[in-house]
Amino acid sequence: MMFCSKQVAEMWRKVLLTGVMSVISPGSMLQVMIASLTSLVFLVAHSRAWPFADDSKNRMKLGASAVQCSCSVGQGKAVSS
């Protein structure tokens, strides 16, 4: 079975946001900032690549990534309070 680059990129996103984030200053603002930046980078990469043939799938992924970015920014506000 051959993997497409979009699947490899999605797996890297998952590894970065779960595995790597669990060891970077747990519970600190630095962890939230790096997670937010990572989410934003993958959001921009998806919006530039538009990898799916079906536009509705691209829009759904874009919306999900936007919600993830906004949640991580909201978490940062909760940590700083």
Helices and strands as residue ranges (DSSP letters): H 5-14, I 15-20, H 29-49, H 55-80
